[in-house]
Amino acid sequence: MLQSRRFKKAGSGFAIAAVFTFASLASAGAQTKWDMPTPYGDSNFHTQNIAEFAQDVSAGTDGSLTIQVHSAGSLFKHPEIKNSVRKGLAPIGEVLISRLSNEDPVFGVDSVPFMADSYDAAWDLYQASKPALQEKLGEQGLQLLYAVPWPPQGIYAKQDIDSIDDLRGLKMRAYNASTERLVQLAGAVPTQVEVPDLPTAFSTGRVEAMITSPSTGANSKAWDFLTHYYDTQAWLPKNMVIVNKRAFDRLSDAEKAAILEAAGAAETRGWEASKAETAAKTKVLIDNGIKVSAPSDVLQGSLREIGAAMVGEWQESAGDDGAAIVEAYQN
C-alpha cells in the first residue's frame, strides 16, 4: 500500500513535470524569428530606419517576434529580395519600388520625372498610388508595410544650365529607361554610366551632365569632376518594406497589431530621415565647392513640360490603373 502511494506520488510528480515541460516547449514555439534582407549598408538611412523598426517590433511583441536584419545584400542581393519574400525564403524584405516597373508600370509611378517634385507632392502621389500598389503586391502574396523616399533628383553639370537649350547636345548620364527618355526629350545624348565609373567618365568627356540625388553626388565626390548642381527635385523614388502574406497571417492578432504599429512609425520616421539626408548631403556639396542653386523658371518650366509628356506616356502604359492614380493624385 505504501509502495502504491509512492508510485502515485511519483506519477503526480512526473505529470507536473510533463505539464511544465509542455508549457515551456509551447512558449518556445510561440517565439518567431524573421530574417530580413535589405540592399544597403548599415550607414544608409533606410537601413538605420529598418533597424529601429525591428527593435520596435521586438518591444511591441515582448520578444515573441524578432527580426534579424541582413544588410548590404548579405542574405539576398537586391534583384533577388522581392522574389525571396514572395516564395517565403525570407518572410520580410526591402526593395526599391521602381525596380519592379518591368513587371507592371504601376511600380514605376514614383520615378516618372516631374510628376511629383517635392516631398509634399511625393507624399500625395504615394497616397494616390498606394491602393494600386497594395493590389499588385497582394496578387503575388505580398503585403506592403511601409515606404520611404530617397532624396529628390537634381541636375549636375560642368557648366551653367539656365535653360533647356543648355542641355541640348550634352552627353548626359542615363541609368534606366525613364532617365534615358528624359534625356532624349531634353535634347541631350543619353549615355550609360555606372556610379563607380562617374569620375573617369566625366574627366574623359564621355559624359557631361547627370541627374541624380544629393546623396549620390556627395558619395561619389562630384566636386572632383563637376561644378554645378540644380535642385530640380525631378522625382523622389521610394523603397518599400514588404512581407509575405502567409507569414503575416500566421502571426497572432497582437503580433500583427505590433508590426503594423511599428511600420507606421517607421514610415513617419523614414520620411523625416530622408529630408534630413537631403539637407545634410546638399550641405556637403556646398562645403566642397559645388554651386548649388534652384533651377531658373525657364528651365523648370521646360522640364515640367517634359514631365507632362512622360506622365502621359506612363499613364497610357499603365492603363486604367494609371488613369485612376493620376485622377486621385490631381484631385
Helices and strands as residue ranges (DSSP letters): H 2-29, E 32-37, H 45-60, E 65-70, H 78-86, E 92-96, G 97-100, G 105-111, H 119-138, E 142-149, E 154-157, G 164-166, E 171-174, H 177-185, E 189-192, G 195-197, H 198-203, E 209-212, H 214-219, G 222-224, E 228-230, E 238-244, H 245-249, H 253-287, E 291-293, H 297-330
